Amino acid sequence: MTWNLLHLARMMKDAGGIPAHGNQRAAWEAGCRFDHPNPEYR
């Protein structure tokens, strides 16, 4: 498990981290939907 976590961490570091695309609350509140329905809408 340790190797898997280290490997994942290295891949994320090489990729520049986790992209914020679709994870910005201000963008959601402004009406951006990033081609996905809002999961909180019921």
mmCIF file of the N, C-alpha and C atoms, coordinates in Angstrom:
data_MODEL
# 
_entry.id   MODEL 
# 
loop_
_atom_site.group_PDB 
_atom_site.id 
_atom_site.type_symbol 
_atom_site.label_atom_id 
_atom_site.label_alt_id 
_atom_site.label_comp_id 
_atom_site.label_asym_id 
_atom_site.label_entity_id 
_atom_site.label_seq_id 
_atom_site.pdbx_PDB_ins_code 
_atom_site.Cartn_x 
_atom_site.Cartn_y 
_atom_site.Cartn_z 
_atom_site.occupancy 
_atom_site.B_iso_or_equiv 
_atom_site.pdbx_formal_charge 
_atom_site.auth_seq_id 
_atom_site.auth_comp_id 
_atom_site.auth_asym_id 
_atom_site.auth_atom_id 
_atom_site.pdbx_PDB_model_num 
ATOM 1   N N  . MET A 1 1  ? 0.829   -1.190 0.000   1.00 0.00 ? 1  MET A N  1 
ATOM 2   C CA . MET A 1 1  ? 0.000   0.000  0.000   1.00 0.00 ? 1  MET A CA 1 
ATOM 3   C C  . MET A 1 1  ? 0.874   1.255  0.000   1.00 0.00 ? 1  MET A C  1 
ATOM 4   N N  . THR A 1 2  ? 1.957   1.232  0.715   1.00 0.00 ? 2  THR A N  1 
ATOM 5   C CA . THR A 1 2  ? 2.842   2.397  0.756   1.00 0.00 ? 2  THR A CA 1 
ATOM 6   C C  . THR A 1 2  ? 3.365   2.720  -0.636  1.00 0.00 ? 2  THR A C  1 
ATOM 7   N N  . TRP A 1 3  ? 3.783   1.700  -1.368  1.00 0.00 ? 3  TRP A N  1 
ATOM 8   C CA . TRP A 1 3  ? 4.300   1.925  -2.715  1.00 0.00 ? 3  TRP A CA 1 
ATOM 9   C C  . TRP A 1 3  ? 3.211   2.534  -3.592  1.00 0.00 ? 3  TRP A C  1 
ATOM 10  N N  . ASN A 1 4  ? 1.986   2.040  -3.476  1.00 0.00 ? 4  ASN A N  1 
ATOM 11  C CA . ASN A 1 4  ? 0.888   2.571  -4.279  1.00 0.00 ? 4  ASN A CA 1 
ATOM 12  C C  . ASN A 1 4  ? 0.643   4.044  -3.975  1.00 0.00 ? 4  ASN A C  1 
ATOM 13  N N  . LEU A 1 5  ? 0.674   4.410  -2.695  1.00 0.00 ? 5  LEU A N  1 
ATOM 14  C CA . LEU A 1 5  ? 0.458   5.811  -2.329  1.00 0.00 ? 5  LEU A CA 1 
ATOM 15  C C  . LEU A 1 5  ? 1.586   6.699  -2.833  1.00 0.00 ? 5  LEU A C  1 
ATOM 16  N N  . LEU A 1 6  ? 2.812   6.221  -2.731  1.00 0.00 ? 6  LEU A N  1 
ATOM 17  C CA . LEU A 1 6  ? 3.952   6.994  -3.227  1.00 0.00 ? 6  LEU A CA 1 
ATOM 18  C C  . LEU A 1 6  ? 3.890   7.139  -4.747  1.00 0.00 ? 6  LEU A C  1 
ATOM 19  N N  . HIS A 1 7  ? 3.498   6.070  -5.422  1.00 0.00 ? 7  HIS A N  1 
ATOM 20  C CA . HIS A 1 7  ? 3.384   6.103  -6.875  1.00 0.00 ? 7  HIS A CA 1 
ATOM 21  C C  . HIS A 1 7  ? 2.293   7.094  -7.298  1.00 0.00 ? 7  HIS A C  1 
ATOM 22  N N  . LEU A 1 8  ? 1.140   7.055  -6.634  1.00 0.00 ? 8  LEU A N  1 
ATOM 23  C CA . LEU A 1 8  ? 0.055   7.988  -6.933  1.00 0.00 ? 8  LEU A CA 1 
ATOM 24  C C  . LEU A 1 8  ? 0.490   9.428  -6.675  1.00 0.00 ? 8  LEU A C  1 
ATOM 25  N N  . ALA A 1 9  ? 1.177   9.651  -5.565  1.00 0.00 ? 9  ALA A N  1 
ATOM 26  C CA . ALA A 1 9  ? 1.651   10.998 -5.238  1.00 0.00 ? 9  ALA A CA 1 
ATOM 27  C C  . ALA A 1 9  ? 2.613   11.505 -6.310  1.00 0.00 ? 9  ALA A C  1 
ATOM 28  N N  . ARG A 1 10 ? 3.477   10.633 -6.796  1.00 0.00 ? 10 ARG A N  1 
ATOM 29  C CA . ARG A 1 10 ? 4.430   11.030 -7.839  1.00 0.00 ? 10 ARG A CA 1 
ATOM 30  C C  . ARG A 1 10 ? 3.708   11.363 -9.141  1.00 0.00 ? 10 ARG A C  1 
ATOM 31  N N  . MET A 1 11 ? 2.709   10.553 -9.501  1.00 0.00 ? 11 MET A N  1 
ATOM 32  C CA . MET A 1 11 ? 1.947   10.817 -10.723 1.00 0.00 ? 11 MET A CA 1 
ATOM 33  C C  . MET A 1 11 ? 1.212   12.147 -10.627 1.00 0.00 ? 11 MET A C  1 
ATOM 34  N N  . MET A 1 12 ? 0.639   12.426 -9.460  1.00 0.00 ? 12 MET A N  1 
ATOM 35  C CA . MET A 1 12 ? -0.073  13.694 -9.283  1.00 0.00 ? 12 MET A CA 1 
ATOM 36  C C  . MET A 1 12 ? 0.889   14.873 -9.333  1.00 0.00 ? 12 MET A C  1 
ATOM 37  N N  . LYS A 1 13 ? 2.061   14.715 -8.742  1.00 0.00 ? 13 LYS A N  1 
ATOM 38  C CA . LYS A 1 13 ? 3.059   15.782 -8.761  1.00 0.00 ? 13 LYS A CA 1 
ATOM 39  C C  . LYS A 1 13 ? 3.517   16.052 -10.190 1.00 0.00 ? 13 LYS A C  1 
ATOM 40  N N  . ASP A 1 14 ? 3.787   14.987 -10.942 1.00 0.00 ? 14 ASP A N  1 
ATOM 41  C CA . ASP A 1 14 ? 4.224   15.141 -12.327 1.00 0.00 ? 14 ASP A CA 1 
ATOM 42  C C  . ASP A 1 14 ? 3.145   15.772 -13.203 1.00 0.00 ? 14 ASP A C  1 
ATOM 43  N N  . ALA A 1 15 ? 1.881   15.523 -12.870 1.00 0.00 ? 15 ALA A N  1 
ATOM 44  C CA . ALA A 1 15 ? 0.769   16.073 -13.647 1.00 0.00 ? 15 ALA A CA 1 
ATOM 45  C C  . ALA A 1 15 ? 0.405   17.490 -13.214 1.00 0.00 ? 15 ALA A C  1 
ATOM 46  N N  . GLY A 1 16 ? 1.036   17.994 -12.174 1.00 0.00 ? 16 GLY A N  1 
ATOM 47  C CA . GLY A 1 16 ? 0.764   19.357 -11.720 1.00 0.00 ? 16 GLY A CA 1 
ATOM 48  C C  . GLY A 1 16 ? -0.307  19.444 -10.658 1.00 0.00 ? 16 GLY A C  1 
ATOM 49  N N  . GLY A 1 17 ? -0.651  18.328 -10.050 1.00 0.00 ? 17 GLY A N  1 
ATOM 50  C CA . GLY A 1 17 ? -1.646  18.331 -8.980  1.00 0.00 ? 17 GLY A CA 1 
ATOM 51  C C  . GLY A 1 17 ? -3.036  18.003 -9.491  1.00 0.00 ? 17 GLY A C  1 
ATOM 52  N N  . ILE A 1 18 ? -4.000  18.136 -8.625  1.00 0.00 ? 18 ILE A N  1 
ATOM 53  C CA . ILE A 1 18 ? -5.389  17.857 -8.983  1.00 0.00 ? 18 ILE A CA 1 
ATOM 54  C C  . ILE A 1 18 ? -5.970  19.103 -9.644  1.00 0.00 ? 18 ILE A C  1 
ATOM 55  N N  . PRO A 1 19 ? -6.505  18.975 -10.859 1.00 0.00 ? 19 PRO A N  1 
ATOM 56  C CA . PRO A 1 19 ? -7.051  20.151 -11.521 1.00 0.00 ? 19 PRO A CA 1 
ATOM 57  C C  . PRO A 1 19 ? -8.311  20.650 -10.806 1.00 0.00 ? 19 PRO A C  1 
ATOM 58  N N  . ALA A 1 20 ? -8.486  21.942 -10.780 1.00 0.00 ? 20 ALA A N  1 
ATOM 59  C CA . ALA A 1 20 ? -9.645  22.537 -10.111 1.00 0.00 ? 20 ALA A CA 1 
ATOM 60  C C  . ALA A 1 20 ? -10.853 22.597 -11.037 1.00 0.00 ? 20 ALA A C  1 
ATOM 61  N N  . HIS A 1 21 ? -10.725 22.136 -12.271 1.00 0.00 ? 21 HIS A N  1 
ATOM 62  C CA . HIS A 1 21 ? -11.815 22.196 -13.253 1.00 0.00 ? 21 HIS A CA 1 
ATOM 63  C C  . HIS A 1 21 ? -13.063 21.525 -12.699 1.00 0.00 ? 21 HIS A C  1 
ATOM 64  N N  . GLY A 1 22 ? -14.104 22.299 -12.525 1.00 0.00 ? 22 GLY A N  1 
ATOM 65  C CA . GLY A 1 22 ? -15.362 21.772 -12.019 1.00 0.00 ? 22 GLY A CA 1 
ATOM 66  C C  . GLY A 1 22 ? -15.457 21.729 -10.506 1.00 0.00 ? 22 GLY A C  1 
ATOM 67  N N  . ASN A 1 23 ? -14.399 22.113 -9.812  1.00 0.00 ? 23 ASN A N  1 
ATOM 68  C CA . ASN A 1 23 ? -14.391 22.055 -8.360  1.00 0.00 ? 23 ASN A CA 1 
ATOM 69  C C  . ASN A 1 23 ? -14.308 23.431 -7.719  1.00 0.00 ? 23 ASN A C  1 
ATOM 70  N N  . GLN A 1 24 ? -14.678 24.443 -8.456  1.00 0.00 ? 24 GLN A N  1 
ATOM 71  C CA . GLN A 1 24 ? -14.632 25.791 -7.926  1.00 0.00 ? 24 GLN A CA 1 
ATOM 72  C C  . GLN A 1 24 ? -16.051 26.246 -7.611  1.00 0.00 ? 24 GLN A C  1 
ATOM 73  N N  . ARG A 1 25 ? -16.330 26.445 -6.343  1.00 0.00 ? 25 ARG A N  1 
ATOM 74  C CA . ARG A 1 25 ? -17.677 26.813 -5.911  1.00 0.00 ? 25 ARG A CA 1 
ATOM 75  C C  . ARG A 1 25 ? -18.145 28.118 -6.548  1.00 0.00 ? 25 ARG A C  1 
ATOM 76  N N  . ALA A 1 26 ? -17.252 29.083 -6.660  1.00 0.00 ? 26 ALA A N  1 
ATOM 77  C CA . ALA A 1 26 ? -17.635 30.368 -7.250  1.00 0.00 ? 26 ALA A CA 1 
ATOM 78  C C  . ALA A 1 26 ? -18.078 30.183 -8.699  1.00 0.00 ? 26 ALA A C  1 
ATOM 79  N N  . ALA A 1 27 ? -17.436 29.296 -9.432  1.00 0.00 ? 27 ALA A N  1 
ATOM 80  C CA . ALA A 1 27 ? -17.817 29.044 -10.823 1.00 0.00 ? 27 ALA A CA 1 
ATOM 81  C C  . ALA A 1 27 ? -19.190 28.380 -10.883 1.00 0.00 ? 27 ALA A C  1 
ATOM 82  N N  . TRP A 1 28 ? -19.452 27.441 -9.986  1.00 0.00 ? 28 TRP A N  1 
ATOM 83  C CA . TRP A 1 28 ? -20.778 26.797 -9.947  1.00 0.00 ? 28 TRP A CA 1 
ATOM 84  C C  . TRP A 1 28 ? -21.857 27.826 -9.646  1.00 0.00 ? 28 TRP A C  1 
ATOM 85  N N  . GLU A 1 29 ? -21.597 28.693 -8.684  1.00 0.00 ? 29 GLU A N  1 
ATOM 86  C CA . GLU A 1 29 ? -22.590 29.701 -8.317  1.00 0.00 ? 29 GLU A CA 1 
ATOM 87  C C  . GLU A 1 29 ? -22.813 30.714 -9.435  1.00 0.00 ? 29 GLU A C  1 
ATOM 88  N N  . ALA A 1 30 ? -21.791 30.890 -10.286 1.00 0.00 ? 30 ALA A N  1 
ATOM 89  C CA . ALA A 1 30 ? -21.919 31.806 -11.414 1.00 0.00 ? 30 ALA A CA 1 
ATOM 90  C C  . ALA A 1 30 ? -22.677 31.167 -12.579 1.00 0.00 ? 30 ALA A C  1 
ATOM 91  N N  . GLY A 1 31 ? -22.958 29.861 -12.495 1.00 0.00 ? 31 GLY A N  1 
ATOM 92  C CA . GLY A 1 31 ? -23.738 29.196 -13.530 1.00 0.00 ? 31 GLY A CA 1 
ATOM 93  C C  . GLY A 1 31 ? -22.954 28.261 -14.427 1.00 0.00 ? 31 GLY A C  1 
ATOM 94  N N  . CYS A 1 32 ? -21.638 28.162 -14.246 1.00 0.00 ? 32 CYS A N  1 
ATOM 95  C CA . CYS A 1 32 ? -20.839 27.241 -15.054 1.00 0.00 ? 32 CYS A CA 1 
ATOM 96  C C  . CYS A 1 32 ? -21.152 25.807 -14.646 1.00 0.00 ? 32 CYS A C  1 
ATOM 97  N N  . ARG A 1 33 ? -21.301 24.922 -15.637 1.00 0.00 ? 33 ARG A N  1 
ATOM 98  C CA . ARG A 1 33 ? -21.642 23.535 -15.319 1.00 0.00 ? 33 ARG A CA 1 
ATOM 99  C C  . ARG A 1 33 ? -20.628 22.529 -15.849 1.00 0.00 ? 33 ARG A C  1 
ATOM 100 N N  . PHE A 1 34 ? -19.673 22.932 -16.670 1.00 0.00 ? 34 PHE A N  1 
ATOM 101 C CA . PHE A 1 34 ? -18.583 22.058 -17.119 1.00 0.00 ? 34 PHE A CA 1 
ATOM 102 C C  . PHE A 1 34 ? -19.078 20.753 -17.736 1.00 0.00 ? 34 PHE A C  1 
ATOM 103 N N  . ASP A 1 35 ? -20.175 20.828 -18.473 1.00 0.00 ? 35 ASP A N  1 
ATOM 104 C CA . ASP A 1 35 ? -20.738 19.678 -19.193 1.00 0.00 ? 35 ASP A CA 1 
ATOM 105 C C  . ASP A 1 35 ? -21.235 18.560 -18.294 1.00 0.00 ? 35 ASP A C  1 
ATOM 106 N N  . HIS A 1 36 ? -21.498 18.841 -17.047 1.00 0.00 ? 36 HIS A N  1 
ATOM 107 C CA . HIS A 1 36 ? -22.035 17.843 -16.126 1.00 0.00 ? 36 HIS A CA 1 
ATOM 108 C C  . HIS A 1 36 ? -23.188 18.465 -15.347 1.00 0.00 ? 36 HIS A C  1 
ATOM 109 N N  . PRO A 1 37 ? -24.224 17.695 -15.062 1.00 0.00 ? 37 PRO A N  1 
ATOM 110 C CA . PRO A 1 37 ? -25.307 18.245 -14.251 1.00 0.00 ? 37 PRO A CA 1 
ATOM 111 C C  . PRO A 1 37 ? -24.849 18.470 -12.810 1.00 0.00 ? 37 PRO A C  1 
ATOM 112 N N  . ASN A 1 38 ? -25.463 19.413 -12.154 1.00 0.00 ? 38 ASN A N  1 
ATOM 113 C CA . ASN A 1 38 ? -25.136 19.698 -10.765 1.00 0.00 ? 38 ASN A CA 1 
ATOM 114 C C  . ASN A 1 38 ? -25.601 18.533 -9.895  1.00 0.00 ? 38 ASN A C  1 
ATOM 115 N N  . PRO A 1 39 ? -24.703 17.836 -9.201  1.00 0.00 ? 39 PRO A N  1 
ATOM 116 C CA . PRO A 1 39 ? -25.115 16.678 -8.387  1.00 0.00 ? 39 PRO A CA 1 
ATOM 117 C C  . PRO A 1 39 ? -25.934 17.071 -7.163  1.00 0.00 ? 39 PRO A C  1 
ATOM 118 N N  . GLU A 1 40 ? -25.895 18.341 -6.762  1.00 0.00 ? 40 GLU A N  1 
ATOM 119 C CA . GLU A 1 40 ? -26.643 18.766 -5.583  1.00 0.00 ? 40 GLU A CA 1 
ATOM 120 C C  . GLU A 1 40 ? -28.069 19.202 -5.922  1.00 0.00 ? 40 GLU A C  1 
ATOM 121 N N  . TYR A 1 41 ? -28.368 19.304 -7.215  1.00 0.00 ? 41 TYR A N  1 
ATOM 122 C CA . TYR A 1 41 ? -29.713 19.733 -7.617  1.00 0.00 ? 41 TYR A CA 1 
ATOM 123 C C  . TYR A 1 41 ? -30.684 18.561 -7.476  1.00 0.00 ? 41 TYR A C  1 
ATOM 124 N N  . ARG A 1 42 ? -31.751 18.768 -6.753  1.00 0.00 ? 42 ARG A N  1 
ATOM 125 C CA . ARG A 1 42 ? -32.748 17.696 -6.565  1.00 0.00 ? 42 ARG A CA 1 
ATOM 126 C C  . ARG A 1 42 ? -34.123 18.212 -6.752  1.00 0.00 ? 42 ARG A C  1 
# 
